[in-house]
Amino acid sequence: MFDLDRWREIFQAISNNKLRTILTGFTIAFAIFLFTLLFGIGNGLKNTFAEQFAGDANNAVYIRSGKTAKAYKGLQIGRKIQFKNDDYKYLIDEFGEDIQYITVLLTKFLKAVYRNENSRYQVRGVHPDIKFLEEMELEQGRFISYFDLKRKAKVVAIGRLVEKDLFGKRSALNKYISLDGFNYKVVGVFSDPGGDNDERYIYAPITTVQAIYGNTDYIDNIRLTFKPTMNNAAAISFGKKIGQKLRVKHNIAPRDQSAIRIQNMAEASQGVGQLMFGLNLVILIIGLGTLIAGIVGISNIMVFVVKERTKELGIRKALGATPKSIVGMILQETLLITAIAGYSGLLAGVAVLEYMAPKLKDYFITNPSVSDVLVIGATVTLIIAGLIAGYLPAKRAARIRPIEALNAA
């Protein structure tokens, strides 16, 4: 393997047959290049789906109200459904054993002021469980508690970017901000994997927001998570039962989907899973097709290469070369060309993906990349195919007698 004279012979053979070497290398490099692009784009689509669901629990159920689309029990069409606190309690009573976390949301857009800094933010009245549904991380202090709800405390947890807007580089913890004229103590600062928008929210106890801004028991929507032990079918059924129960409670037609809207992440995950399976299958088929085309190409070239060198091999045998050394030289040359070409194709594919990444984002392809293990495996497959393709004709050529090899030329 490390015989210097053999390596000299290999490089001399490559130098004397530049066109053949270029064709062999191009076949391998192009196959790996396409393979890398295909799987990189496929992974980019996966990243897009993952990004869409970032920052929210993957076992969440979102419950929103709307207007009725059908008349029912003498009630008119277009009736607005308004959720209240008793809907929250009703869900706990009916489905408490299957609920992991639950919160209500009441949203207000209020002006936040700290000294000379001010801006408008979405202020959300919630229960403490919201931090699990949003998967937020506390950077300072604490989140609102059930004790805060009980005493209707004027406390808030603010997003990292709210702190940056109002306080600059200073800490907001334990300081007071004004929300439309009412002072609130900042008890916590959080970050959120959902991104900048989610870090510009302000969370306050639902009881406080209801009491100060309207003196009402109205809520906008309800969010909950089902127990993680539920399988996908049970989770989908669970979401449908919630919709059915709430329609009965609010005198809504059983098939009226407009009045009570249920968004179940189990259904979304099932749909995304089916889509990704189909996408992976298509990419795999195309990728394997590309790989097989590369294998066929390199196999044909290697058969031709060995046949072309029959005279050379005959002369080597006449000079005392053993069949083993002849086969070894051809395989070593094949390994060198295949490895270099395969790695070049990999580098070219990765470079194109990195260059196109910003533009591909417009086509819902985020951070396209490919697993090193996958591409190396494809390259190794091509190398093995090249070795096999070179070994069989090389072995036959090594057995031929020198005089026959010279006459064959």
TIFI-322362 format. One record per residue (C-alpha): residue number from 1; residue in one letter; x, y, z. Coordinates in steps of 0.05 Angstrom, whole numbers, plus 5000, padded with zeros to 4 digits. Layout:
<recs>
@n: NUM&res: A&east: X&north: Y&up: Z
...
</recs>
This chain:
<recs>
@n: 1&res: M&east: 5000&north: 5000&up: 5000
@n: 2&res: F&east: 5057&north: 5048&up: 5016
@n: 3&res: D&east: 5105&north: 5023&up: 4962
@n: 4&res: L&east: 5135&north: 5087&up: 4934
@n: 5&res: D&east: 5149&north: 5055&up: 4866
@n: 6&res: R&east: 5078&north: 5032&up: 4859
@n: 7&res: W&east: 5052&north: 5102&up: 4875
@n: 8&res: R&east: 5098&north: 5130&up: 4822
@n: 9&res: E&east: 5070&north: 5081&up: 4772
@n: 10&res: I&east: 4999&north: 5099&up: 4792
@n: 11&res: F&east: 5010&north: 5174&up: 4783
@n: 12&res: Q&east: 5046&north: 5161&up: 4717
@n: 13&res: A&east: 4987&north: 5120&up: 4692
@n: 14&res: I&east: 4939&north: 5175&up: 4714
@n: 15&res: S&east: 4982&north: 5228&up: 4679
@n: 16&res: N&east: 4985&north: 5187&up: 4615
@n: 17&res: N&east: 4910&north: 5177&up: 4614
@n: 18&res: K&east: 4882&north: 5245&up: 4634
@n: 19&res: L&east: 4817&north: 5239&up: 4596
@n: 20&res: R&east: 4800&north: 5171&up: 4625
@n: 21&res: T&east: 4817&north: 5195&up: 4695
@n: 22&res: I&east: 4775&north: 5258&up: 4687
@n: 23&res: L&east: 4715&north: 5219&up: 4661
@n: 24&res: T&east: 4720&north: 5169&up: 4718
@n: 25&res: G&east: 4727&north: 5224&up: 4771
@n: 26&res: F&east: 4671&north: 5266&up: 4741
@n: 27&res: T&east: 4622&north: 5208&up: 4743
@n: 28&res: I&east: 4636&north: 5196&up: 4816
@n: 29&res: A&east: 4638&north: 5270&up: 4836
@n: 30&res: F&east: 4573&north: 5286&up: 4800
@n: 31&res: A&east: 4537&north: 5228&up: 4832
@n: 32&res: I&east: 4559&north: 5250&up: 4902
@n: 33&res: F&east: 4544&north: 5323&up: 4885
@n: 34&res: L&east: 4472&north: 5307&up: 4866
@n: 35&res: F&east: 4464&north: 5261&up: 4925
@n: 36&res: T&east: 4487&north: 5316&up: 4972
@n: 37&res: L&east: 4440&north: 5368&up: 4941
@n: 38&res: L&east: 4379&north: 5323&up: 4944
@n: 39&res: F&east: 4387&north: 5303&up: 5016
@n: 40&res: G&east: 4408&north: 5374&up: 5036
@n: 41&res: I&east: 4344&north: 5403&up: 5006
@n: 42&res: G&east: 4303&north: 5348&up: 5040
@n: 43&res: N&east: 4334&north: 5365&up: 5107
@n: 44&res: G&east: 4320&north: 5438&up: 5094
@n: 45&res: L&east: 4246&north: 5423&up: 5086
@n: 46&res: K&east: 4248&north: 5384&up: 5152
@n: 47&res: N&east: 4281&north: 5444&up: 5186
@n: 48&res: T&east: 4226&north: 5489&up: 5160
@n: 49&res: F&east: 4172&north: 5446&up: 5192
@n: 50&res: A&east: 4211&north: 5441&up: 5256
@n: 51&res: E&east: 4219&north: 5517&up: 5258
@n: 52&res: Q&east: 4144&north: 5528&up: 5249
@n: 53&res: F&east: 4130&north: 5488&up: 5312
@n: 54&res: A&east: 4188&north: 5515&up: 5353
@n: 55&res: G&east: 4169&north: 5545&up: 5420
@n: 56&res: D&east: 4104&north: 5507&up: 5428
@n: 57&res: A&east: 4092&north: 5441&up: 5462
@n: 58&res: N&east: 4083&north: 5385&up: 5411
@n: 59&res: N&east: 4025&north: 5356&up: 5451
@n: 60&res: A&east: 3986&north: 5421&up: 5454
@n: 61&res: V&east: 3913&north: 5434&up: 5438
@n: 62&res: Y&east: 3890&north: 5505&up: 5422
@n: 63&res: I&east: 3816&north: 5521&up: 5432
@n: 64&res: R&east: 3788&north: 5584&up: 5401
@n: 65&res: S&east: 3718&north: 5611&up: 5394
@n: 66&res: G&east: 3685&north: 5644&up: 5334
@n: 67&res: K&east: 3616&north: 5656&up: 5305
@n: 68&res: T&east: 3564&north: 5603&up: 5291
@n: 69&res: A&east: 3556&north: 5583&up: 5218
@n: 70&res: K&east: 3491&north: 5545&up: 5229
@n: 71&res: A&east: 3426&north: 5560&up: 5265
@n: 72&res: Y&east: 3413&north: 5512&up: 5323
@n: 73&res: K&east: 3357&north: 5503&up: 5374
@n: 74&res: G&east: 3324&north: 5568&up: 5354
@n: 75&res: L&east: 3389&north: 5607&up: 5360
@n: 76&res: Q&east: 3409&north: 5650&up: 5301
@n: 77&res: I&east: 3467&north: 5641&up: 5254
@n: 78&res: G&east: 3527&north: 5687&up: 5265
@n: 79&res: R&east: 3522&north: 5684&up: 5340
@n: 80&res: K&east: 3588&north: 5702&up: 5373
@n: 81&res: I&east: 3614&north: 5650&up: 5423
@n: 82&res: Q&east: 3649&north: 5681&up: 5483
@n: 83&res: F&east: 3691&north: 5637&up: 5528
@n: 84&res: K&east: 3690&north: 5652&up: 5603
@n: 85&res: N&east: 3725&north: 5627&up: 5665
@n: 86&res: D&east: 3674&north: 5572&up: 5675
@n: 87&res: D&east: 3696&north: 5541&up: 5608
@n: 88&res: Y&east: 3765&north: 5533&up: 5637
@n: 89&res: K&east: 3736&north: 5500&up: 5700
@n: 90&res: Y&east: 3690&north: 5457&up: 5657
@n: 91&res: L&east: 3748&north: 5428&up: 5617
@n: 92&res: I&east: 3786&north: 5411&up: 5681
@n: 93&res: D&east: 3724&north: 5376&up: 5710
@n: 94&res: E&east: 3711&north: 5337&up: 5646
@n: 95&res: F&east: 3781&north: 5321&up: 5622
@n: 96&res: G&east: 3826&north: 5332&up: 5683
@n: 97&res: E&east: 3855&north: 5262&up: 5682
@n: 98&res: D&east: 3879&north: 5271&up: 5610
@n: 99&res: I&east: 3905&north: 5342&up: 5617
@n: 100&res: Q&east: 3978&north: 5356&up: 5632
@n: 101&res: Y&east: 3978&north: 5432&up: 5632
@n: 102&res: I&east: 3923&north: 5483&up: 5619
@n: 103&res: T&east: 3916&north: 5558&up: 5615
@n: 104&res: V&east: 3870&north: 5612&up: 5589
@n: 105&res: L&east: 3892&north: 5673&up: 5550
@n: 106&res: L&east: 3863&north: 5743&up: 5552
@n: 107&res: T&east: 3901&north: 5790&up: 5507
@n: 108&res: K&east: 3908&north: 5866&up: 5514
@n: 109&res: F&east: 3952&north: 5914&up: 5475
@n: 110&res: L&east: 3978&north: 5963&up: 5526
@n: 111&res: K&east: 4029&north: 6018&up: 5530
@n: 112&res: A&east: 4088&north: 5999&up: 5574
@n: 113&res: V&east: 4129&north: 6055&up: 5606
@n: 114&res: Y&east: 4193&north: 6055&up: 5645
@n: 115&res: R&east: 4223&north: 6123&up: 5658
@n: 116&res: N&east: 4234&north: 6155&up: 5590
@n: 117&res: E&east: 4224&north: 6092&up: 5550
@n: 118&res: N&east: 4157&north: 6067&up: 5525
@n: 119&res: S&east: 4126&north: 6021&up: 5473
@n: 120&res: R&east: 4063&north: 5981&up: 5461
@n: 121&res: Y&east: 4063&north: 5907&up: 5475
@n: 122&res: Q&east: 4016&north: 5848&up: 5476
@n: 123&res: V&east: 3999&north: 5836&up: 5549
@n: 124&res: R&east: 3972&north: 5766&up: 5563
@n: 125&res: G&east: 3931&north: 5748&up: 5623
@n: 126&res: V&east: 3947&north: 5674&up: 5636
@n: 127&res: H&east: 3954&north: 5618&up: 5686
@n: 128&res: P&east: 4024&north: 5596&up: 5707
@n: 129&res: D&east: 4021&north: 5533&up: 5662
@n: 130&res: I&east: 4032&north: 5577&up: 5601
@n: 131&res: K&east: 4107&north: 5573&up: 5612
@n: 132&res: F&east: 4104&north: 5498&up: 5597
@n: 133&res: L&east: 4060&north: 5505&up: 5536
@n: 134&res: E&east: 4105&north: 5560&up: 5507
@n: 135&res: E&east: 4168&north: 5523&up: 5530
@n: 136&res: M&east: 4198&north: 5589&up: 5553
@n: 137&res: E&east: 4261&north: 5592&up: 5595
@n: 138&res: L&east: 4269&north: 5639&up: 5654
@n: 139&res: E&east: 4332&north: 5681&up: 5651
@n: 140&res: Q&east: 4319&north: 5720&up: 5714
@n: 141&res: G&east: 4271&north: 5714&up: 5773
@n: 142&res: R&east: 4208&north: 5673&up: 5769
@n: 143&res: F&east: 4144&north: 5666&up: 5730
@n: 144&res: I&east: 4075&north: 5686&up: 5756
@n: 145&res: S&east: 4046&north: 5637&up: 5807
@n: 146&res: Y&east: 3977&north: 5613&up: 5829
@n: 147&res: F&east: 3987&north: 5654&up: 5892
@n: 148&res: D&east: 3992&north: 5716&up: 5847
@n: 149&res: L&east: 3926&north: 5695&up: 5814
@n: 150&res: K&east: 3892&north: 5686&up: 5881
@n: 151&res: R&east: 3910&north: 5756&up: 5906
@n: 152&res: K&east: 3904&north: 5789&up: 5838
@n: 153&res: A&east: 3976&north: 5814&up: 5844
@n: 154&res: K&east: 4002&north: 5867&up: 5798
@n: 155&res: V&east: 4063&north: 5828&up: 5775
@n: 156&res: V&east: 4089&north: 5811&up: 5706
@n: 157&res: A&east: 4141&north: 5766&up: 5672
@n: 158&res: I&east: 4169&north: 5801&up: 5611
@n: 159&res: G&east: 4205&north: 5776&up: 5549
@n: 160&res: R&east: 4279&north: 5786&up: 5539
@n: 161&res: L&east: 4267&north: 5837&up: 5484
@n: 162&res: V&east: 4218&north: 5876&up: 5526
@n: 163&res: E&east: 4272&north: 5883&up: 5578
@n: 164&res: K&east: 4321&north: 5905&up: 5524
@n: 165&res: D&east: 4272&north: 5957&up: 5496
@n: 166&res: L&east: 4253&north: 5988&up: 5563
@n: 167&res: F&east: 4314&north: 5977&up: 5607
@n: 168&res: G&east: 4372&north: 5974&up: 5558
@n: 169&res: K&east: 4430&north: 5937&up: 5590
@n: 170&res: R&east: 4401&north: 5942&up: 5660
@n: 171&res: S&east: 4363&north: 5886&up: 5694
@n: 172&res: A&east: 4288&north: 5893&up: 5697
@n: 173&res: L&east: 4281&north: 5846&up: 5756
@n: 174&res: N&east: 4242&north: 5875&up: 5816
@n: 175&res: K&east: 4231&north: 5942&up: 5780
@n: 176&res: Y&east: 4163&north: 5972&up: 5764
@n: 177&res: I&east: 4134&north: 5986&up: 5695
@n: 178&res: S&east: 4069&north: 6022&up: 5680
@n: 179&res: L&east: 4017&north: 5988&up: 5636
@n: 180&res: D&east: 3965&north: 6040&up: 5615
@n: 181&res: G&east: 3974&north: 6077&up: 5681
@n: 182&res: F&east: 3977&north: 6017&up: 5728
@n: 183&res: N&east: 4044&north: 5998&up: 5760
@n: 184&res: Y&east: 4067&north: 5926&up: 5757
@n: 185&res: K&east: 4128&north: 5894&up: 5789
@n: 186&res: V&east: 4173&north: 5854&up: 5742
@n: 187&res: V&east: 4184&north: 5787&up: 5776
@n: 188&res: G&east: 4217&north: 5750&up: 5718
@n: 189&res: V&east: 4249&north: 5755&up: 5650
@n: 190&res: F&east: 4244&north: 5698&up: 5600
@n: 191&res: S&east: 4270&north: 5676&up: 5533
@n: 192&res: D&east: 4230&north: 5635&up: 5483
@n: 193&res: P&east: 4253&north: 5587&up: 5428
@n: 194&res: G&east: 4196&north: 5613&up: 5385
@n: 195&res: G&east: 4237&north: 5675&up: 5367
@n: 196&res: D&east: 4235&north: 5750&up: 5373
@n: 197&res: N&east: 4159&north: 5758&up: 5370
@n: 198&res: D&east: 4149&north: 5711&up: 5429
@n: 199&res: E&east: 4202&north: 5749&up: 5469
@n: 200&res: R&east: 4162&north: 5814&up: 5463
@n: 201&res: Y&east: 4103&north: 5788&up: 5504
@n: 202&res: I&east: 4086&north: 5809&up: 5575
@n: 203&res: Y&east: 4051&north: 5758&up: 5620
@n: 204&res: A&east: 4007&north: 5777&up: 5679
@n: 205&res: P&east: 3959&north: 5737&up: 5724
@n: 206&res: I&east: 3893&north: 5727&up: 5687
@n: 207&res: T&east: 3853&north: 5749&up: 5749
@n: 208&res: T&east: 3891&north: 5815&up: 5750
@n: 209&res: V&east: 3880&north: 5830&up: 5676
@n: 210&res: Q&east: 3806&north: 5813&up: 5681
@n: 211&res: A&east: 3796&north: 5856&up: 5743
@n: 212&res: I&east: 3834&north: 5918&up: 5719
@n: 213&res: Y&east: 3817&north: 5920&up: 5645
@n: 214&res: G&east: 3742&north: 5910&up: 5642
@n: 215&res: N&east: 3722&north: 5877&up: 5708
@n: 216&res: T&east: 3700&north: 5815&up: 5669
@n: 217&res: D&east: 3707&north: 5740&up: 5669
@n: 218&res: Y&east: 3717&north: 5737&up: 5593
@n: 219&res: I&east: 3775&north: 5699&up: 5562
@n: 220&res: D&east: 3799&north: 5697&up: 5490
@n: 221&res: N&east: 3820&north: 5625&up: 5484
@n: 222&res: I&east: 3843&north: 5564&up: 5522
@n: 223&res: R&east: 3907&north: 5524&up: 5513
@n: 224&res: L&east: 3925&north: 5457&up: 5542
@n: 225&res: T&east: 3970&north: 5397&up: 5533
@n: 226&res: F&east: 3947&north: 5325&up: 5537
@n: 227&res: K&east: 3985&north: 5272&up: 5576
@n: 228&res: P&east: 4048&north: 5251&up: 5537
@n: 229&res: T&east: 4031&north: 5178&up: 5549
@n: 230&res: M&east: 3973&north: 5184&up: 5499
@n: 231&res: N&east: 3986&north: 5153&up: 5431
@n: 232&res: N&east: 3971&north: 5194&up: 5369
@n: 233&res: A&east: 3903&north: 5163&up: 5356
@n: 234&res: A&east: 3880&north: 5175&up: 5428
@n: 235&res: A&east: 3906&north: 5246&up: 5426
@n: 236&res: I&east: 3867&north: 5262&up: 5362
@n: 237&res: S&east: 3804&north: 5231&up: 5393
@n: 238&res: F&east: 3816&north: 5272&up: 5456
@n: 239&res: G&east: 3816&north: 5337&up: 5416
@n: 240&res: K&east: 3751&north: 5318&up: 5381
@n: 241&res: K&east: 3717&north: 5302&up: 5447
@n: 242&res: I&east: 3735&north: 5371&up: 5473
@n: 243&res: G&east: 3703&north: 5403&up: 5413
@n: 244&res: Q&east: 3640&north: 5361&up: 5420
@n: 245&res: K&east: 3632&north: 5376&up: 5494
@n: 246&res: L&east: 3642&north: 5451&up: 5485
@n: 247&res: R&east: 3591&north: 5453&up: 5428
@n: 248&res: V&east: 3540&north: 5420&up: 5473
@n: 249&res: K&east: 3556&north: 5469&up: 5529
@n: 250&res: H&east: 3547&north: 5530&up: 5484
@n: 251&res: N&east: 3487&north: 5504&up: 5444
@n: 252&res: I&east: 3525&north: 5498&up: 5379
@n: 253&res: A&east: 3507&north: 5452&up: 5322
@n: 254&res: P&east: 3549&north: 5388&up: 5326
@n: 255&res: R&east: 3580&north: 5399&up: 5257
@n: 256&res: D&east: 3591&north: 5474&up: 5264
@n: 257&res: Q&east: 3667&north: 5480&up: 5259
@n: 258&res: S&east: 3667&north: 5556&up: 5258
@n: 259&res: A&east: 3641&north: 5569&up: 5328
@n: 260&res: I&east: 3691&north: 5525&up: 5365
@n: 261&res: R&east: 3758&north: 5516&up: 5331
@n: 262&res: I&east: 3804&north: 5462&up: 5356
@n: 263&res: Q&east: 3877&north: 5460&up: 5333
@n: 264&res: N&east: 3907&north: 5395&up: 5357
@n: 265&res: M&east: 3982&north: 5387&up: 5349
@n: 266&res: A&east: 3972&north: 5311&up: 5346
@n: 267&res: E&east: 3935&north: 5320&up: 5280
@n: 268&res: A&east: 3988&north: 5369&up: 5255
@n: 269&res: S&east: 4043&north: 5321&up: 5274
@n: 270&res: Q&east: 4008&north: 5264&up: 5238
@n: 271&res: G&east: 4000&north: 5306&up: 5175
@n: 272&res: V&east: 4072&north: 5330&up: 5177
@n: 273&res: G&east: 4096&north: 5259&up: 5191
@n: 274&res: Q&east: 4059&north: 5232&up: 5130
@n: 275&res: L&east: 4085&north: 5289&up: 5087
@n: 276&res: M&east: 4157&north: 5279&up: 5111
@n: 277&res: F&east: 4152&north: 5204&up: 5100
@n: 278&res: G&east: 4130&north: 5215&up: 5028
@n: 279&res: L&east: 4184&north: 5268&up: 5018
@n: 280&res: N&east: 4238&north: 5223&up: 5047
@n: 281&res: L&east: 4215&north: 5165&up: 5003
@n: 282&res: V&east: 4218&north: 5208&up: 4940
@n: 283&res: I&east: 4287&north: 5235&up: 4959
@n: 284&res: L&east: 4312&north: 5166&up: 4976
@n: 285&res: I&east: 4288&north: 5137&up: 4910
@n: 286&res: I&east: 4319&north: 5194&up: 4870
@n: 287&res: G&east: 4383&north: 5191&up: 4912
@n: 288&res: L&east: 4389&north: 5116&up: 4903
@n: 289&res: G&east: 4376&north: 5125&up: 4829
@n: 290&res: T&east: 4432&north: 5176&up: 4826
@n: 291&res: L&east: 4478&north: 5130&up: 4865
@n: 292&res: I&east: 4461&north: 5070&up: 4820
@n: 293&res: A&east: 4474&north: 5112&up: 4759
@n: 294&res: G&east: 4542&north: 5130&up: 4788
@n: 295&res: I&east: 4557&north: 5057&up: 4803
@n: 296&res: V&east: 4539&north: 5036&up: 4732
@n: 297&res: G&east: 4580&north: 5092&up: 4703
@n: 298&res: I&east: 4642&north: 5077&up: 4743
@n: 299&res: S&east: 4634&north: 5002&up: 4730
@n: 300&res: N&east: 4631&north: 5012&up: 4655
@n: 301&res: I&east: 4691&north: 5058&up: 4656
@n: 302&res: M&east: 4732&north: 5010&up: 4698
@n: 303&res: V&east: 4717&north: 4951&up: 4652
@n: 304&res: F&east: 4740&north: 4994&up: 4593
@n: 305&res: V&east: 4801&north: 5019&up: 4630
@n: 306&res: V&east: 4826&north: 4949&up: 4646
@n: 307&res: K&east: 4812&north: 4925&up: 4575
@n: 308&res: E&east: 4850&north: 4985&up: 4548
@n: 309&res: R&east: 4911&north: 4968&up: 4591
@n: 310&res: T&east: 4915&north: 4894&up: 4570
@n: 311&res: K&east: 4980&north: 4906&up: 4532
@n: 312&res: E&east: 5010&north: 4944&up: 4590
@n: 313&res: L&east: 4992&north: 4888&up: 4638
@n: 314&res: G&east: 5022&north: 4836&up: 4591
@n: 315&res: I&east: 5088&north: 4874&up: 4590
@n: 316&res: R&east: 5087&north: 4879&up: 4666
@n: 317&res: K&east: 5077&north: 4803&up: 4671
@n: 318&res: A&east: 5134&north: 4792&up: 4621
@n: 319&res: L&east: 5179&north: 4834&up: 4666
@n: 320&res: G&east: 5161&north: 4791&up: 4726
@n: 321&res: A&east: 5101&north: 4825&up: 4758
@n: 322&res: T&east: 5056&north: 4777&up: 4796
@n: 323&res: P&east: 4981&north: 4775&up: 4784
@n: 324&res: K&east: 4971&north: 4799&up: 4856
@n: 325&res: S&east: 5013&north: 4861&up: 4845
@n: 326&res: I&east: 4977&north: 4878&up: 4780
@n: 327&res: V&east: 4908&north: 4872&up: 4812
@n: 328&res: G&east: 4932&north: 4911&up: 4873
@n: 329&res: M&east: 4958&north: 4968&up: 4830
@n: 330&res: I&east: 4893&north: 4975&up: 4791
@n: 331&res: L&east: 4851&north: 4973&up: 4855
@n: 332&res: Q&east: 4897&north: 5024&up: 4889
@n: 333&res: E&east: 4890&north: 5071&up: 4829
@n: 334&res: T&east: 4815&north: 5061&up: 4830
@n: 335&res: L&east: 4812&north: 5075&up: 4905
@n: 336&res: L&east: 4852&north: 5139&up: 4897
@n: 337&res: I&east: 4810&north: 5167&up: 4840
@n: 338&res: T&east: 4744&north: 5148&up: 4873
@n: 339&res: A&east: 4762&north: 5176&up: 4941
@n: 340&res: I&east: 4787&north: 5243&up: 4914
@n: 341&res: A&east: 4729&north: 5251&up: 4865
@n: 342&res: G&east: 4677&north: 5231&up: 4918
@n: 343&res: Y&east: 4705&north: 5281&up: 4968
@n: 344&res: S&east: 4706&north: 5335&up: 4914
@n: 345&res: G&east: 4633&north: 5321&up: 4898
@n: 346&res: L&east: 4616&north: 5326&up: 4972
@n: 347&res: L&east: 4653&north: 5393&up: 4980
@n: 348&res: A&east: 4619&north: 5421&up: 4918
@n: 349&res: G&east: 4550&north: 5399&up: 4942
@n: 350&res: V&east: 4560&north: 5429&up: 5011
@n: 351&res: A&east: 4587&north: 5494&up: 4981
@n: 352&res: V&east: 4527&north: 5501&up: 4935
@n: 353&res: L&east: 4479&north: 5488&up: 4993
@n: 354&res: E&east: 4513&north: 5541&up: 5036
@n: 355&res: Y&east: 4513&north: 5591&up: 4979
@n: 356&res: M&east: 4440&north: 5579&up: 4962
@n: 357&res: A&east: 4415&north: 5575&up: 5035
@n: 358&res: P&east: 4392&north: 5648&up: 5040
@n: 359&res: K&east: 4356&north: 5644&up: 4973
@n: 360&res: L&east: 4324&north: 5577&up: 4988
@n: 361&res: K&east: 4291&north: 5605&up: 5050
@n: 362&res: D&east: 4242&north: 5640&up: 5003
@n: 363&res: Y&east: 4221&north: 5570&up: 4980
@n: 364&res: F&east: 4209&north: 5545&up: 5051
@n: 365&res: I&east: 4277&north: 5509&up: 5054
@n: 366&res: T&east: 4313&north: 5527&up: 5119
@n: 367&res: N&east: 4386&north: 5514&up: 5132
@n: 368&res: P&east: 4395&north: 5458&up: 5080
@n: 369&res: S&east: 4449&north: 5410&up: 5102
@n: 370&res: V&east: 4466&north: 5337&up: 5097
@n: 371&res: S&east: 4492&north: 5287&up: 5147
@n: 372&res: D&east: 4567&north: 5272&up: 5139
@n: 373&res: V&east: 4553&north: 5200&up: 5156
@n: 374&res: L&east: 4502&north: 5194&up: 5099
@n: 375&res: V&east: 4546&north: 5225&up: 5046
@n: 376&res: I&east: 4609&north: 5187&up: 5069
@n: 377&res: G&east: 4567&north: 5124&up: 5066
@n: 378&res: A&east: 4547&north: 5140&up: 4994
@n: 379&res: T&east: 4620&north: 5155&up: 4976
@n: 380&res: V&east: 4643&north: 5090&up: 5007
@n: 381&res: T&east: 4589&north: 5053&up: 4968
@n: 382&res: L&east: 4616&north: 5083&up: 4903
@n: 383&res: I&east: 4687&north: 5066&up: 4923
@n: 384&res: I&east: 4668&north: 4994&up: 4937
@n: 385&res: A&east: 4630&north: 4991&up: 4871
@n: 386&res: G&east: 4691&north: 5018&up: 4835
@n: 387&res: L&east: 4737&north: 4968&up: 4869
@n: 388&res: I&east: 4690&north: 4910&up: 4850
@n: 389&res: A&east: 4684&north: 4937&up: 4779
@n: 390&res: G&east: 4759&north: 4942&up: 4774
@n: 391&res: Y&east: 4775&north: 4877&up: 4810
@n: 392&res: L&east: 4738&north: 4828&up: 4765
@n: 393&res: P&east: 4768&north: 4850&up: 4698
@n: 394&res: A&east: 4836&north: 4863&up: 4730
@n: 395&res: K&east: 4837&north: 4792&up: 4757
@n: 396&res: R&east: 4820&north: 4764&up: 4688
@n: 397&res: A&east: 4873&north: 4808&up: 4656
@n: 398&res: A&east: 4925&north: 4787&up: 4707
@n: 399&res: R&east: 4915&north: 4714&up: 4688
@n: 400&res: I&east: 4927&north: 4725&up: 4614
@n: 401&res: R&east: 4994&north: 4702&up: 4587
@n: 402&res: P&east: 5042&north: 4758&up: 4564
@n: 403&res: I&east: 5044&north: 4734&up: 4491
@n: 404&res: E&east: 4967&north: 4735&up: 4488
@n: 405&res: A&east: 4965&north: 4804&up: 4519
@n: 406&res: L&east: 5015&north: 4831&up: 4468
@n: 407&res: N&east: 4977&north: 4799&up: 4410
@n: 408&res: A&east: 4910&north: 4826&up: 4436
@n: 409&res: A&east: 4937&north: 4896&up: 4428
</recs>
